[in-house]
Amino acid sequence: MIPPEVLSILEEMRAERIKGASWLARRGAEAYVLLSQLLEGDELREALEEMRRKIPAVNPTMASLYNLSRFVPVTENPEFVRAKAMEFIRLGEEARREIGNIGSELIDEGEVVITHSFSSAVLEIFKTARKKGRHFRVVLTESSPDFEGLALARELEAMEVPFEVITDAQLGLFTREATLSLVGADSVTRDGAVVNKAGTYLLSLACHDAGVPFYVAAESFKVHPRLTSEEVEIVERPYVRMGYRVRNFLFDVTPWRYVRGVITELGILVPPKEV
């Protein structure tokens, strides 16, 4: 049985609206660390078997949670569990830094980058490009209905990077002004499709039509080893506005043919073969 302290972390993960798959994976790893401090022996083994079901169920669309649940072994040894969970956290931090270094080389002086939603990997690219002295501008959507884009706007403001916030409906209009598109990913399927905030597919189509390179930034633990694009389960969250039910699928699937490359800590992978 999973202790209530650990279950509360899982509930926190389910309730999170702004932070993405990287944050959820890290928080999930921290749940494993806490579990290793509370249980041992047969109780620990039973709880870990249950965690293999509950962690991916927090959001079935996110490969990072599936991979985390397989990275931590089912064992009676709490020290081994803690070591593997901490290793997962360390590898994630290293991956994000390397993605920032690799991805920042795509941003030239005077670049106009268009993005959608909030991605810690994309933010790391912006931070690294800024540290390298690059001057660029960002066009970002407000990303309704949870408005993750406004969280990115606050980060850009603190970095003194010029930006414009647009409504999601204006993606097609403003893509014509962009020279580069960078988005994050909640998952990359084994056949190279990108699962991300709903609206990402529309941005990829606008980029394709306008000849703007469309890149995805994602740590390698976001590549799902089994799931194909046809098998993705897209979560819909209840949403009501002014008394009317509004359809609210959280993610969409962008086919690999619209993706110039997936920026990982291993390098820029060209889907689908290199994924």
C-alpha positions in Angstrom: 0.0 0.0 0.0 1.3 3.4 -0.9 1.6 5.8 2.1 -0.7 8.8 2.2 2.3 11.2 2.0 3.3 9.7 -1.4 -0.3 9.7 -2.6 -0.6 13.4 -1.9 2.3 14.0 -4.3 0.5 12.0 -7.0 -2.6 14.1 -6.4 -0.5 17.3 -6.7 0.8 16.0 -10.0 -2.7 15.3 -11.3 -3.9 18.8 -10.3 -1.0 20.7 -11.9 -2.1 22.8 -14.9 0.9 24.8 -16.0 4.1 22.9 -15.5 4.8 20.2 -18.1 6.1 16.6 -18.4 9.6 17.4 -17.2 8.4 18.8 -13.9 5.9 16.0 -13.5 8.7 13.4 -14.0 10.9 15.1 -11.5 8.0 15.3 -9.0 7.3 11.7 -9.6 11.0 10.8 -8.9 10.7 12.8 -5.7 7.7 10.6 -4.7 9.9 7.5 -5.1 12.6 9.1 -2.9 9.9 9.7 -0.2 8.6 6.2 -0.6 12.1 4.8 0.0 12.3 6.7 3.3 9.0 5.4 4.5 9.0 1.7 3.5 11.3 -1.3 3.1 11.1 -5.0 2.5 7.8 -6.6 1.3 5.9 -3.4 2.0 8.2 -1.5 -0.3 8.0 -4.1 -3.1 4.2 -4.0 -3.0 4.1 -0.2 -3.1 6.5 -0.1 -6.0 4.3 -2.5 -8.0 1.4 -0.2 -7.3 3.5 2.8 -8.3 4.2 1.2 -11.7 0.4 1.5 -12.4 -0.3 4.8 -10.6 2.6 7.0 -11.9 1.8 6.5 -15.6 -1.9 6.9 -14.8 -1.3 10.5 -13.6 -1.2 11.4 -17.3 -1.2 8.5 -19.8 -0.1 10.8 -22.6 3.3 11.5 -21.0 6.1 9.1 -21.9 8.3 10.6 -19.1 6.0 9.1 -16.4 5.9 5.7 -18.1 9.7 5.7 -18.4 10.2 6.8 -14.8 8.0 3.9 -13.6 10.2 1.5 -15.5 13.5 3.2 -14.5 12.9 2.6 -10.8 13.1 -1.2 -10.1 10.6 -3.2 -8.0 12.8 -4.2 -5.1 12.8 -4.6 -1.3 15.9 -2.4 -1.0 15.0 1.3 -0.2 18.5 2.5 -0.8 18.5 1.1 -4.4 15.1 2.8 -5.0 16.4 6.1 -3.7 19.6 5.9 -5.8 17.7 5.2 -9.0 15.2 8.0 -8.3 18.0 10.5 -7.7 19.8 9.3 -10.8 16.7 10.0 -12.8 16.5 13.5 -11.4 20.2 14.1 -12.2 20.0 12.8 -15.7 17.0 15.0 -16.3 18.9 18.1 -15.2 21.9 17.2 -17.3 19.7 16.5 -20.3 18.0 19.9 -20.0 21.3 21.8 -19.8 22.6 19.9 -22.9 19.4 20.6 -24.8 19.9 24.3 -23.9 23.4 24.2 -25.3 22.5 22.3 -28.5 19.2 24.2 -29.2 20.7 27.6 -28.6 22.9 27.1 -31.7 19.7 27.3 -33.8 19.0 30.8 -32.6 20.9 33.4 -34.8 21.2 37.1 -34.1 17.9 38.8 -34.7 15.9 35.6 -34.8 12.1 35.7 -34.3 11.0 32.5 -32.5 7.4 31.5 -32.3 6.3 29.0 -29.6 3.2 27.5 -28.0 2.6 26.6 -24.3 5.3 26.4 -21.7 8.3 24.1 -22.0 11.2 24.0 -19.5 13.4 22.6 -22.3 12.5 25.5 -24.6 13.0 28.0 -21.8 16.5 26.5 -21.2 17.3 27.1 -24.9 16.3 30.7 -24.5 18.3 31.2 -21.4 21.4 29.6 -22.9 21.1 31.7 -26.1 20.8 34.8 -24.0 23.9 33.9 -22.0 25.7 33.5 -25.4 24.9 37.1 -26.2 22.2 36.4 -28.8 19.5 39.0 -29.4 16.2 37.5 -30.5 12.5 38.1 -30.1 9.8 35.6 -29.0 6.2 35.4 -30.2 4.2 33.2 -27.8 0.6 32.2 -27.5 -1.4 32.8 -24.3 -2.2 29.0 -24.5 -5.7 29.0 -23.3 -7.6 27.7 -21.3 -4.8 27.3 -18.7 -2.7 30.2 -20.1 0.7 28.5 -19.7 2.1 31.0 -22.2 1.8 33.8 -19.6 4.1 31.8 -17.3 6.7 31.8 -20.1 6.1 35.5 -20.6 7.1 36.2 -17.0 10.3 34.2 -17.5 11.2 36.1 -20.7 10.4 39.4 -19.0 12.9 38.5 -16.2 15.5 37.7 -18.8 14.9 40.9 -20.7 14.0 39.1 -23.9 11.5 41.0 -26.0 8.3 39.1 -26.6 4.7 39.4 -27.8 1.8 37.4 -26.5 -0.9 36.5 -29.0 -4.2 34.6 -28.8 -4.0 31.0 -29.9 -6.3 31.9 -32.9 -3.6 34.2 -34.4 -0.9 31.4 -34.8 -1.3 31.4 -38.6 -1.0 35.2 -38.8 2.1 35.6 -36.7 3.9 32.5 -38.0 4.5 34.6 -41.2 6.7 36.9 -39.1 8.8 34.2 -37.5 12.1 32.7 -38.6 12.1 29.7 -36.3 9.6 27.7 -34.2 10.5 25.9 -31.0 8.1 23.9 -28.9 8.4 21.3 -26.2 6.8 17.8 -26.0 5.0 15.7 -23.5 5.8 12.6 -25.6 7.5 11.6 -28.8 6.0 8.3 -30.1 8.2 5.5 -31.4 7.1 6.4 -34.9 8.3 10.0 -34.5 5.1 11.9 -33.9 5.0 14.7 -31.3 2.4 14.9 -28.5 2.2 18.3 -27.0 -0.3 21.0 -25.9 -3.3 21.2 -28.2 -2.5 23.8 -30.9 1.0 22.5 -31.6 -0.3 20.6 -34.6 -1.8 23.8 -36.0 1.5 25.7 -35.4 3.3 23.0 -37.3 0.9 23.3 -40.2 1.4 27.1 -40.2 5.2 26.7 -40.2 5.0 24.2 -43.0 2.9 26.6 -45.1 5.2 29.6 -44.3 8.5 27.7 -44.7 9.5 28.2 -41.0 11.6 25.5 -39.5 9.7 23.7 -36.8 11.8 22.1 -34.0 10.8 20.2 -30.9 12.9 20.2 -27.7 12.5 17.0 -25.5 14.7 15.0 -23.2 15.2 11.5 -24.3 13.0 10.1 -21.5 10.1 11.7 -23.3 10.5 9.2 -26.2 8.0 6.4 -25.6 9.5 3.0 -26.3 6.2 1.3 -27.2 3.5 3.8 -28.1 2.8 4.7 -31.7 0.9 7.8 -32.9 -2.2 5.8 -33.5 -2.2 4.5 -29.9 -1.9 7.9 -28.1 -4.7 8.4 -25.5 -5.5 12.1 -25.5 -6.9 13.3 -22.2 -9.9 15.6 -22.2 -10.6 17.8 -19.2 -14.1 19.2 -18.4 -14.4 22.9 -19.2 -17.3 25.2 -19.0 -17.4 28.8 -20.2 -20.4 31.1 -19.7 -22.6 28.1 -19.0 -21.6 26.2 -22.1 -19.6 23.0 -22.2 -16.4 23.6 -24.3 -14.5 20.6 -25.7 -11.1 20.7 -24.1 -8.6 18.0 -25.2 -5.3 18.8 -23.6 -2.9 17.5 -26.3 -2.7 16.9 -30.0 -0.5 14.8 -32.2 1.9 16.4 -34.7 3.0 14.0 -37.5 6.7 13.5 -37.9 6.7 15.0 -41.5 6.2 18.5 -40.1 9.0 18.3 -37.6 12.5 19.5 -38.8 14.2 17.8 -35.8 13.8 16.8 -32.2 16.4 18.5 -30.0 17.5 16.0 -27.3 20.6 15.8 -25.1 21.9 13.2 -27.6 21.7 15.7 -30.5 19.1 16.8 -33.0 17.2 13.7 -34.1 15.4 13.6 -37.5 12.2 11.7 -37.2 11.0 9.0 -37.7 14.1 6.9 -38.3 16.5 8.6 -35.8 13.8 8.6 -33.1 
